[in-house]
Amino acid sequence: MKVLITGGTGYIGATAVEIMRSLGYEITILDDCSTGHADTVPTGLSFIQGSLLNPTDVAQALAGVEAVVHFAGKSLVGESVEKPDLYHHVNVDGTRILLDQMHQVGVKKIVFSSSAATYGEPTQIPIKESAATAPTNPYGATKLAIDHMLSAESAVRGLAATSLRYFNVAGALHCDRGWLTERHNPETHLIPNVLRSSAENPLKIFGGDWPTPDGTCIRDYVHVIDLIDAHVKALESLASPHHEIYNLGSGDGYSVRQVVAAASTALGYAVPTLDSPRRAGDPAVLIADISKARDGLNWIPTRGIEAMVADTVASFK
Ligand SMILES: NC(=O)c1ccc[n+]([C@@H]2O[C@H](COP(=O)([O-])OP(=O)(O)OC[C@H]3O[C@@H](n4cnc5c(N)ncnc54)[C@H](O)[C@@H]3O)[C@@H](O)[C@H]2O)c1
């Protein structure tokens, strides 16, 4: 099957490219490299360095394609608060252009990177897909708007669509070209930042008085390899015009201090930390209910926090 991977030079997209090509998919990448890295593209792979916002680039990228795996977009919560229009333009308008171009050439299948940020402050843990959606930042609002767009598109234009709502993605993939890992700038994800912590610039722990066993926030992490496995399963199960939403996490929560402890073990020294005040808007606990993905996609994540930390450590060397 020939698949367009948008955002295929980013952290998750480049990992998808590698895993999916090893499974025999024919791949085209569309990426403007605004936060991705062209050096991740395997030699000989079809790569269009262009934007979702440019219909000509998108039409070129869709040539001969049967399905789209759509990772491209802006994904920093803090930046989205400062630049909500940019986030709406790239994520929502960009996806609108992609869907219109897909419709024009008859591409009827899409798997989309949605986010746990669509839920906002949870009222129940673990979070089910049926939970209320009330995003607390513009980034989450753009992901929710796209989920709604996909529902409408499946009803009106016969699209087969799956939204995968990721919790926190971590870990790295080793391939024959070396490690594919997170290279975000700025980096906002906990595990890479724990690994970069130093005595001069210690990792800030935002709040030690949350209602959790060790007082720090609890989050659900999923290994990027397990995450891509779910994408492949979602892609292969797309058939009739329908939009389905699945949470992707591990179904387990780890506190900030547990992640720091796992990193300290992997690194062989105590990661320096600095106790800091709570950040406004941080929920105490976010854990996914992943039973729908387990039952509907036959997906079971197999890598725990130790593997996520160890792989990230190895990939940073
Ligand atoms: N990393 C996580 O924990 C996480 C959690 C939830 C959802 N997501 C979503 O997963 C997707 C991938 O995340 P990531 O961590 O790999 O981010 P990333 O920034 O590494 O990758 C995004 C890619 O999209 C490309 N891109 C941005 N704007 C584009 C445009 N207009 N046209 C073409 N390409 C464009 C970037 O250059 C980059 O390669 C994003 O949609 C993100 O919102 C990520």
The ligand as an SDF file (V2000), in Angstrom:
LIG
                    3D

 44 48  0  0  0  0  0  0  0  0999 V2000
    5.0610   14.0110   21.0900 N   0  0  0  0  0  0  0  0  0  0  0  0
    3.9530   13.8020   21.8150 C   0  0  0  0  0  0  0  0  0  0  0  0
    4.0230   13.4050   23.0040 O   0  0  0  0  0  0  0  0  0  0  0  0
    2.5790   14.0290   21.1920 C   0  0  0  0  0  0  0  0  0  0  0  0
    1.4350   13.8860   22.0170 C   0  0  0  0  0  0  0  0  0  0  0  0
    0.1700   14.0720   21.4370 C   0  0  0  0  0  0  0  0  0  0  0  0
    0.0610   14.3690   20.0850 C   0  0  0  0  0  0  0  0  0  0  0  0
    1.1830   14.5340   19.3320 N   0  0  0  0  0  0  0  0  0  0  0  0
    1.0260   14.8790   17.9050 C   0  0  0  0  0  0  0  0  0  0  0  0
    1.8050   14.0040   17.1110 O   0  0  0  0  0  0  0  0  0  0  0  0
    2.2690   14.6790   15.9440 C   0  0  0  0  0  0  0  0  0  0  0  0
    3.7690   14.5120   15.8300 C   0  0  0  0  0  0  0  0  0  0  0  0
    4.3780   15.0340   17.0000 O   0  0  0  0  0  0  0  0  0  0  0  0
    5.9660   15.1170   17.1580 P   0  0  0  0  0  0  0  0  0  0  0  0
    6.2560   15.0790   18.6140 O   0  0  0  0  0  0  0  0  0  0  0  0
    6.6070   14.1590   16.2370 O   0  0  0  0  0  0  0  0  0  0  0  0
    6.2140   16.6180   16.6620 O   0  0  0  0  0  0  0  0  0  0  0  0
    7.3000   17.1800   15.6420 P   0  0  0  0  0  0  0  0  0  0  0  0
    7.2670   18.6570   15.7730 O   0  0  0  0  0  0  0  0  0  0  0  0
    8.6110   16.4830   15.8520 O   0  0  0  0  0  0  0  0  0  0  0  0
    6.7050   16.7320   14.2410 O   0  0  0  0  0  0  0  0  0  0  0  0
    5.7620   17.5040   13.5120 C   0  0  0  0  0  0  0  0  0  0  0  0
    6.2140   17.5230   12.0620 C   0  0  0  0  0  0  0  0  0  0  0  0
    5.2680   18.2930   11.2970 O   0  0  0  0  0  0  0  0  0  0  0  0
    5.9980   19.1350   10.3970 C   0  0  0  0  0  0  0  0  0  0  0  0
    5.1570   20.2700   10.0300 N   0  0  0  0  0  0  0  0  0  0  0  0
    4.7390   21.2900   10.8300 C   0  0  0  0  0  0  0  0  0  0  0  0
    4.0010   22.1590   10.1090 N   0  0  0  0  0  0  0  0  0  0  0  0
    3.9230   21.6660    8.8410 C   0  0  0  0  0  0  0  0  0  0  0  0
    3.3120   22.1100    7.6410 C   0  0  0  0  0  0  0  0  0  0  0  0
    2.6060   23.2400    7.5840 N   0  0  0  0  0  0  0  0  0  0  0  0
    3.4640   21.3640    6.5380 N   0  0  0  0  0  0  0  0  0  0  0  0
    4.1860   20.2150    6.5390 C   0  0  0  0  0  0  0  0  0  0  0  0
    4.7980   19.7510    7.6470 N   0  0  0  0  0  0  0  0  0  0  0  0
    4.6720   20.4720    8.7870 C   0  0  0  0  0  0  0  0  0  0  0  0
    7.2460   19.5290   11.1810 C   0  0  0  0  0  0  0  0  0  0  0  0
    8.3010   19.9940   10.3770 O   0  0  0  0  0  0  0  0  0  0  0  0
    7.5710   18.2110   11.9030 C   0  0  0  0  0  0  0  0  0  0  0  0
    8.4330   17.3930   11.1280 O   0  0  0  0  0  0  0  0  0  0  0  0
    1.8170   16.1340   16.0820 C   0  0  0  0  0  0  0  0  0  0  0  0
    0.6280   16.3040   15.3240 O   0  0  0  0  0  0  0  0  0  0  0  0
    1.5440   16.2640   17.5650 C   0  0  0  0  0  0  0  0  0  0  0  0
    0.5780   17.2530   17.8370 O   0  0  0  0  0  0  0  0  0  0  0  0
    2.4400   14.3820   19.8510 C   0  0  0  0  0  0  0  0  0  0  0  0
  1  2  1  0
  2  3  2  0
  2  4  1  0
  4  5  1  0
  4 44  2  0
  5  6  2  0
  6  7  1  0
  7  8  2  0
  8  9  1  0
  8 44  1  0
  9 10  1  0
  9 42  1  0
 10 11  1  0
 11 12  1  0
 11 40  1  0
 12 13  1  0
 13 14  1  0
 14 15  2  0
 14 16  1  0
 14 17  1  0
 17 18  1  0
 18 19  2  0
 18 20  1  0
 18 21  1  0
 21 22  1  0
 22 23  1  0
 23 24  1  0
 23 38  1  0
 24 25  1  0
 25 26  1  0
 25 36  1  0
 26 27  1  0
 26 35  1  0
 27 28  2  0
 28 29  1  0
 29 30  1  0
 29 35  2  0
 30 31  1  0
 30 32  2  0
 32 33  1  0
 33 34  2  0
 34 35  1  0
 36 37  1  0
 36 38  1  0
 38 39  1  0
 40 41  1  0
 40 42  1  0
 42 43  1  0
M  CHG  2   8   1  16  -1
M  END
$$$$
